[in-house]
């Protein structure tokens, strides 16, 4: 049976049942709506994960900055102690 005959029979069946092509396309529109909603939800999840990662990395950088500052202060104290010790040795 040719494809044109099958198409004509399908169209006649739809006309007999009172269906139109837009009724058949509703399922496609509905599926598209669901797909868009799913992708939107996934994008929101990705955005949330990125925000969480940004917060986590920011906290780690702040902690690292604090450690660097602490290390610089310790280095200055050690340098002062060495200078004082050198002065004490120079008196001997």
HELIX and SHEET records of a PDB file:
HELIX    1   1 UNK A    3  UNK A   17  1                                  15    
HELIX    2   2 UNK A   21  UNK A   91  1                                  71    
END                                                                             
